[in-house]
Amino acid sequence: MKWGMRVQIWLKVIWSFASLFSLFSLLWFILGATANFQRSLDLVSSVTLVFVGIPTFVITVLSIRLLFKGWIPTGGGMNVGLYSGILILFALSAVLIKSVHTEGWLSEKVTSDSIKYTLDNKYEYRIELINLFQKNSWARLLVKSVTTKEVKTIPVDIPTDRIAGIGTKKVNNWVWLEASEVLNHYTLFTTKELGIPEMKFDIDIASGTSQRLE
């Protein structure tokens, strides 16, 4: 096989790989920026899409069309243009992949208030908001026994989708837990700091369940 033909084959392989890699980076960016379509694009992601994602898409589509047509550069200027295009594809793809955060879809994005103790000093607790400001958001209460160190994770039916904004300070008191008259049952109260109407829940520590109280 002649040297020139070998170069053309390897060039086509690298070019094809660059095009596939750019397609993967675009898909990865869209999935990451929207948390697998669970949220809208934020400002940073929108800017990245306009200045990096769209140029990547245009160059990728052009590359794929030329590859399917079997186009091979025949002159020095065309070679430079193709090499530059491949390098640009790799560079833009790297930027897209680097800008992706996996929190909120591949891993949980956790927002929590400060650790507090019940007045009877039996438990320490805090509320955690999972994937806040996304369609798949929910809340859970973490309760840890002061004596046994056992930790219970209790889902709580707080309407997290109604939280439009929430402030974070050095000390956050989004909920408070109070012992009830029933053994191993506590009442959980949400506060105004949570940004929604105040609610209360019956927390069964033993079974690790909760129920909203009217």
DONU-443993 format. One record per residue (C-alpha): residue number from 0; chain; x, y, z. Coordinates in nm, 2 decimals. Last residue first. Layout:
<pt NUM,"A",<X,Y,Z>>,
...
This chain:
<pt 213,"A",<-5.33,1.89,5.85>>,
<pt 212,"A",<-5.06,1.65,5.95>>,
<pt 211,"A",<-4.83,1.49,5.68>>,
<pt 210,"A",<-4.71,1.14,5.75>>,
<pt 209,"A",<-4.35,1.02,5.80>>,
<pt 208,"A",<-4.18,0.69,5.81>>,
<pt 207,"A",<-3.86,0.54,5.96>>,
<pt 206,"A",<-4.04,0.26,6.14>>,
<pt 205,"A",<-3.89,0.34,6.48>>,
<pt 204,"A",<-3.86,0.72,6.43>>,
<pt 203,"A",<-4.22,0.77,6.33>>,
<pt 202,"A",<-4.23,1.13,6.22>>,
<pt 201,"A",<-4.57,1.31,6.22>>,
<pt 200,"A",<-4.55,1.60,5.98>>,
<pt 199,"A",<-4.61,1.98,6.01>>,
<pt 198,"A",<-4.64,2.25,5.75>>,
<pt 197,"A",<-4.54,2.62,5.71>>,
<pt 196,"A",<-4.62,2.77,5.37>>,
<pt 195,"A",<-4.32,2.77,5.14>>,
<pt 194,"A",<-3.98,2.95,5.14>>,
<pt 193,"A",<-3.79,2.71,5.37>>,
<pt 192,"A",<-3.70,3.00,5.59>>,
<pt 191,"A",<-4.07,3.03,5.69>>,
<pt 190,"A",<-4.03,2.72,5.90>>,
<pt 189,"A",<-4.12,2.35,5.86>>,
<pt 188,"A",<-4.24,2.16,6.16>>,
<pt 187,"A",<-4.16,1.79,6.23>>,
<pt 186,"A",<-4.36,1.62,6.51>>,
<pt 185,"A",<-4.19,1.33,6.68>>,
<pt 184,"A",<-4.30,0.97,6.75>>,
<pt 183,"A",<-4.09,0.72,6.93>>,
<pt 182,"A",<-4.36,0.69,7.21>>,
<pt 181,"A",<-4.66,0.90,7.14>>,
<pt 180,"A",<-4.70,1.23,7.33>>,
<pt 179,"A",<-4.49,1.42,7.08>>,
<pt 178,"A",<-4.12,1.51,7.08>>,
<pt 177,"A",<-4.04,1.82,6.86>>,
<pt 176,"A",<-3.83,1.85,6.55>>,
<pt 175,"A",<-3.75,2.18,6.38>>,
<pt 174,"A",<-3.73,2.26,6.01>>,
<pt 173,"A",<-3.56,2.51,5.78>>,
<pt 172,"A",<-3.33,2.64,6.04>>,
<pt 171,"A",<-3.01,2.74,5.86>>,
<pt 170,"A",<-2.69,2.86,6.05>>,
<pt 169,"A",<-2.40,2.99,5.84>>,
<pt 168,"A",<-2.66,3.12,5.59>>,
<pt 167,"A",<-2.83,2.97,5.29>>,
<pt 166,"A",<-3.14,3.14,5.14>>,
<pt 165,"A",<-3.40,2.95,4.94>>,
<pt 164,"A",<-3.57,3.02,4.61>>,
<pt 163,"A",<-3.88,2.90,4.42>>,
<pt 162,"A",<-3.96,2.62,4.66>>,
<pt 161,"A",<-4.29,2.49,4.53>>,
<pt 160,"A",<-4.13,2.18,4.37>>,
<pt 159,"A",<-4.00,2.09,4.71>>,
<pt 158,"A",<-4.35,2.00,4.82>>,
<pt 157,"A",<-4.24,1.84,5.16>>,
<pt 156,"A",<-4.35,1.48,5.17>>,
<pt 155,"A",<-4.08,1.36,5.40>>,
<pt 154,"A",<-3.86,1.06,5.33>>,
<pt 153,"A",<-3.69,0.93,5.65>>,
<pt 152,"A",<-3.32,0.84,5.67>>,
<pt 151,"A",<-3.24,0.69,6.01>>,
<pt 150,"A",<-2.90,0.70,6.16>>,
<pt 149,"A",<-2.79,0.49,6.46>>,
<pt 148,"A",<-2.54,0.66,6.68>>,
<pt 147,"A",<-2.66,0.45,6.97>>,
<pt 146,"A",<-2.68,0.73,7.24>>,
<pt 145,"A",<-2.73,1.04,7.03>>,
<pt 144,"A",<-2.96,0.87,6.79>>,
<pt 143,"A",<-2.92,1.02,6.44>>,
<pt 142,"A",<-3.21,1.15,6.23>>,
<pt 141,"A",<-3.18,1.25,5.87>>,
<pt 140,"A",<-3.50,1.39,5.72>>,
<pt 139,"A",<-3.56,1.35,5.35>>,
<pt 138,"A",<-3.69,1.58,5.08>>,
<pt 137,"A",<-3.77,1.55,4.71>>,
<pt 136,"A",<-3.66,1.69,4.37>>,
<pt 135,"A",<-3.71,1.50,4.05>>,
<pt 134,"A",<-3.85,1.79,3.85>>,
<pt 133,"A",<-3.55,2.01,3.94>>,
<pt 132,"A",<-3.51,2.32,4.16>>,
<pt 131,"A",<-3.36,2.11,4.45>>,
<pt 130,"A",<-3.20,1.78,4.35>>,
<pt 129,"A",<-3.24,1.64,4.70>>,
<pt 128,"A",<-3.34,1.87,4.99>>,
<pt 127,"A",<-3.20,1.74,5.32>>,
<pt 126,"A",<-3.35,1.81,5.66>>,
<pt 125,"A",<-3.14,1.79,5.97>>,
<pt 124,"A",<-3.13,1.59,6.29>>,
<pt 123,"A",<-2.96,1.51,6.62>>,
<pt 122,"A",<-3.16,1.29,6.85>>,
<pt 121,"A",<-3.22,1.21,7.22>>,
<pt 120,"A",<-3.14,1.55,7.35>>,
<pt 119,"A",<-3.50,1.59,7.49>>,
<pt 118,"A",<-3.51,1.93,7.31>>,
<pt 117,"A",<-3.42,1.77,6.98>>,
<pt 116,"A",<-3.08,1.85,6.85>>,
<pt 115,"A",<-2.98,2.05,6.54>>,
<pt 114,"A",<-2.76,2.01,6.24>>,
<pt 113,"A",<-2.78,2.30,5.99>>,
<pt 112,"A",<-2.99,2.29,5.68>>,
<pt 111,"A",<-2.93,2.07,5.38>>,
<pt 110,"A",<-2.89,2.10,5.00>>,
<pt 109,"A",<-2.80,1.77,4.83>>,
<pt 108,"A",<-2.74,1.72,4.46>>,
<pt 107,"A",<-2.77,1.34,4.41>>,
<pt 106,"A",<-2.54,1.16,4.17>>,
<pt 105,"A",<-2.58,1.07,3.81>>,
<pt 104,"A",<-2.87,1.31,3.77>>,
<pt 103,"A",<-2.86,1.60,4.01>>,
<pt 102,"A",<-2.48,1.63,4.04>>,
<pt 101,"A",<-2.30,1.51,3.72>>,
<pt 100,"A",<-2.16,1.85,3.63>>,
<pt 99,"A",<-2.07,1.91,3.27>>,
<pt 98,"A",<-1.84,2.20,3.17>>,
<pt 97,"A",<-1.54,1.97,3.12>>,
<pt 96,"A",<-1.73,1.76,2.86>>,
<pt 95,"A",<-1.83,2.07,2.66>>,
<pt 94,"A",<-1.48,2.22,2.67>>,
<pt 93,"A",<-1.32,1.89,2.56>>,
<pt 92,"A",<-1.56,1.87,2.27>>,
<pt 91,"A",<-1.46,2.23,2.16>>,
<pt 90,"A",<-1.09,2.13,2.16>>,
<pt 89,"A",<-1.14,1.80,1.98>>,
<pt 88,"A",<-1.36,1.96,1.72>>,
<pt 87,"A",<-1.12,2.25,1.68>>,
<pt 86,"A",<-0.83,2.01,1.62>>,
<pt 85,"A",<-1.03,1.82,1.36>>,
<pt 84,"A",<-1.12,2.15,1.18>>,
<pt 83,"A",<-0.76,2.27,1.18>>,
<pt 82,"A",<-0.65,1.95,1.02>>,
<pt 81,"A",<-0.92,1.98,0.76>>,
<pt 80,"A",<-0.84,2.34,0.68>>,
<pt 79,"A",<-0.47,2.27,0.66>>,
<pt 78,"A",<-0.53,1.98,0.43>>,
<pt 77,"A",<-0.76,2.19,0.21>>,
<pt 76,"A",<-0.49,2.46,0.18>>,
<pt 75,"A",<-0.23,2.21,0.08>>,
<pt 74,"A",<-0.44,2.05,-0.18>>,
<pt 73,"A",<-0.64,1.73,-0.24>>,
<pt 72,"A",<-0.85,1.70,0.07>>,
<pt 71,"A",<-1.06,1.38,0.08>>,
<pt 70,"A",<-1.44,1.38,0.04>>,
<pt 69,"A",<-1.60,1.03,0.07>>,
<pt 68,"A",<-1.95,1.18,0.05>>,
<pt 67,"A",<-2.03,1.02,0.38>>,
<pt 66,"A",<-1.72,1.18,0.53>>,
<pt 65,"A",<-1.81,1.53,0.39>>,
<pt 64,"A",<-2.16,1.51,0.54>>,
<pt 63,"A",<-2.02,1.39,0.88>>,
<pt 62,"A",<-1.78,1.68,0.89>>,
<pt 61,"A",<-2.04,1.94,0.81>>,
<pt 60,"A",<-2.27,1.81,1.08>>,
<pt 59,"A",<-1.98,1.81,1.33>>,
<pt 58,"A",<-1.87,2.16,1.24>>,
<pt 57,"A",<-2.23,2.29,1.29>>,
<pt 56,"A",<-2.28,2.10,1.61>>,
<pt 55,"A",<-1.95,2.21,1.76>>,
<pt 54,"A",<-2.03,2.57,1.67>>,
<pt 53,"A",<-2.37,2.54,1.84>>,
<pt 52,"A",<-2.23,2.38,2.16>>,
<pt 51,"A",<-1.94,2.62,2.21>>,
<pt 50,"A",<-2.06,2.99,2.20>>,
<pt 49,"A",<-2.44,2.93,2.22>>,
<pt 48,"A",<-2.44,2.62,2.44>>,
<pt 47,"A",<-2.18,2.75,2.67>>,
<pt 46,"A",<-2.38,3.07,2.72>>,
<pt 45,"A",<-2.69,2.87,2.79>>,
<pt 44,"A",<-2.50,2.65,3.04>>,
<pt 43,"A",<-2.38,2.95,3.23>>,
<pt 42,"A",<-2.72,3.11,3.24>>,
<pt 41,"A",<-2.90,2.79,3.36>>,
<pt 40,"A",<-3.06,2.54,3.12>>,
<pt 39,"A",<-3.39,2.41,3.24>>,
<pt 38,"A",<-3.42,2.11,3.48>>,
<pt 37,"A",<-3.50,1.74,3.49>>,
<pt 36,"A",<-3.40,1.68,3.12>>,
<pt 35,"A",<-3.12,1.43,3.21>>,
<pt 34,"A",<-2.98,1.69,3.46>>,
<pt 33,"A",<-3.05,1.96,3.20>>,
<pt 32,"A",<-2.69,2.08,3.16>>,
<pt 31,"A",<-2.56,1.72,3.21>>,
<pt 30,"A",<-2.78,1.55,2.95>>,
<pt 29,"A",<-2.72,1.83,2.70>>,
<pt 28,"A",<-2.34,1.83,2.76>>,
<pt 27,"A",<-2.32,1.45,2.73>>,
<pt 26,"A",<-2.51,1.46,2.40>>,
<pt 25,"A",<-2.28,1.73,2.27>>,
<pt 24,"A",<-1.97,1.55,2.39>>,
<pt 23,"A",<-2.08,1.23,2.23>>,
<pt 22,"A",<-2.14,1.40,1.90>>,
<pt 21,"A",<-1.80,1.56,1.92>>,
<pt 20,"A",<-1.64,1.22,1.99>>,
<pt 19,"A",<-1.81,1.08,1.68>>,
<pt 18,"A",<-1.68,1.36,1.46>>,
<pt 17,"A",<-1.33,1.34,1.61>>,
<pt 16,"A",<-1.33,0.96,1.56>>,
<pt 15,"A",<-1.43,1.00,1.19>>,
<pt 14,"A",<-1.15,1.25,1.14>>,
<pt 13,"A",<-0.90,1.03,1.30>>,
<pt 12,"A",<-1.01,0.73,1.08>>,
<pt 11,"A",<-1.02,0.95,0.77>>,
<pt 10,"A",<-0.67,1.08,0.83>>,
<pt 9,"A",<-0.55,0.72,0.90>>,
<pt 8,"A",<-0.69,0.61,0.56>>,
<pt 7,"A",<-0.55,0.92,0.38>>,
<pt 6,"A",<-0.21,0.87,0.53>>,
<pt 5,"A",<-0.21,0.50,0.42>>,
<pt 4,"A",<-0.30,0.60,0.07>>,
<pt 3,"A",<-0.01,0.85,0.05>>,
<pt 2,"A",<0.24,0.59,0.17>>,
<pt 1,"A",<0.14,0.34,-0.10>>,
<pt 0,"A",<0.00,0.00,0.00>>,
